[in-house]
Amino acid sequence: MKFIDEAKIEVIAGDGGNGVASFCREKFRPFGGPDGGDGGKGGSIWAIADRNINTLVDYRFSKLHKARDGENGRGADCYGKGADDIMLRMPVGTLIVDQNDGGIVADLTEHGQTALLAKGGEGGWGNIHFKSSTNRAPRQKTEGKEGERRELRLELKVLADVGLLGMPNAGKSTFITAVSNARPKIADYPFTTLHPNLGVVRVSHEKSFVIADIPGLIEGAAEGAGLGIQFLRHLQRTRLLLHIVDLAPFENTVDPVKEAKAIVKELKKYDESLFEKPRWLVLNKLDMVPEEERKKRVKDFVKCFGWKGPVFEISALTHDGCADLVTEIYNYLAEQRQKEQRAEETQMVEEARGIVSIDPDDPRFKVME
C-alpha cells in the first residue's frame, strides 16, 4: 500500500428537517388542535482514530463526505427521522486542520479517540410547540438549521518515541533493520527510503519502544531540494532524535562535518521546537574505518562539529555498539516517562487541593486582637 501522509477533504453535515404546521381532522374530532411534528436532526460527521490504519490513502481520492438530511415532520404528531452520523476512520497520529482559518480541529493521538468534524443541523419545530391557552390554533413552524460545512487538511504524524535523522545513505535504514522488526528497502544509492518506516525495538519481553526512519535530508531541503522537508513532521511527536552520520563516505570529497552541520541547519529552518528536541550523535559505519584510526577520526569529527552532547559509535551493518545504544535509549525514555508521570500526579494533587494564593493583607485573614 502506498504511504500517504497528507490529504484534503470536504465534510458537509446534513441539514435538519423542517417542522410542519398541521391540524388534527379526525372523525368526531373536527377541531382536534395542532399536531405538526418536528423535523429530524441532520447527520453529523465524526473522525475516529484507528490503530489498524497507517495511511491516509482512503482520503486521497475520496474528498467529499456528506451526511444525509433529517426528514421533515408530519401531521398526527409524527416527528421526522434523524439521519445517521458518518464515522471517518483515520490513523492514530492524524492532525486535522481547518483549511480556511488554519485552526486545529482535532489531534487524534489515541486509539478510539473521536472528534466532531461537522455538526448536523437541528430539526425545525412543528406547530405543536406553539400552542397555548391563548393561541389554540398556531400556524407557526420553524425551518431546520443547515449543517456545518468545512474544508479540512489531514496531516499524519507517526507516533514514535525515537526519530532517525541524517543524510541519504547515512545508514538509517540499516540501523532500524538491525535493532527492530522493520524491513525497509536498503540499497547503495541515495533516497532509497521514500516514505517513513516504523519499527518496534524490543529490549526485553516487556520493554520496548518505537523508532521512526524518514527519508534523508540534504542541504537546501527547506527550499525543496531532494525530497524536501515534508517528512520532518513525523519527528515532531518523538521524545528523542538520533542524528546518524556516515563516518566513512565512499567519496573522498564528501565532508561528514559539513553534511552534519547542514542537517542541523535545515532542522532549525523547519521548526525551532524540533531543533531544540534532545538529540544524540550516532557515528555509523565504523566497520569501514581501520581500527587504529577510529579513535582519532571520532575525536576529530566531534571537535570540528563542536558537539557537546552524547556520542555513540556503531556499525549498523555488523551490529557493533547497537545493543548498548538501544539500552541507553530505553533507559532515557523510561526516565522521561517517570518525570512526566510525576508532573501529572503533582498537577492532579494541586487541582484536588484547590490551592489558592492568600493575600496576608486581606482583612478576612487578620487575627482579631
QUISUL-V546870 format. One record per helix or strand of 3 or more residues. SS is the DSSP state (hx for helix, st for strand). FROM is the first residue (numbers start at 1). TO is the last residue. If there is no record, write none. Layout:
# QUISUL-V546870
ss=SS from=FROM to=TO
ss=SS from=FROM to=TO
This chain:
# QUISUL-V546870
ss=st from=6 to=12
ss=st from=45 to=50
ss=hx from=58 to=61
ss=st from=64 to=66
ss=st from=86 to=91
ss=st from=94 to=98
ss=st from=104 to=108
ss=st from=114 to=118
ss=hx from=127 to=130
ss=st from=149 to=156
ss=st from=162 to=165
ss=hx from=172 to=179
ss=st from=197 to=202
ss=st from=208 to=213
ss=hx from=221 to=223
ss=hx from=232 to=235
ss=st from=240 to=246
ss=hx from=256 to=270
ss=hx from=272 to=275
ss=st from=279 to=284
ss=hx from=286 to=288
ss=hx from=291 to=305
ss=st from=311 to=313
ss=hx from=322 to=353
ss=hx from=363 to=365
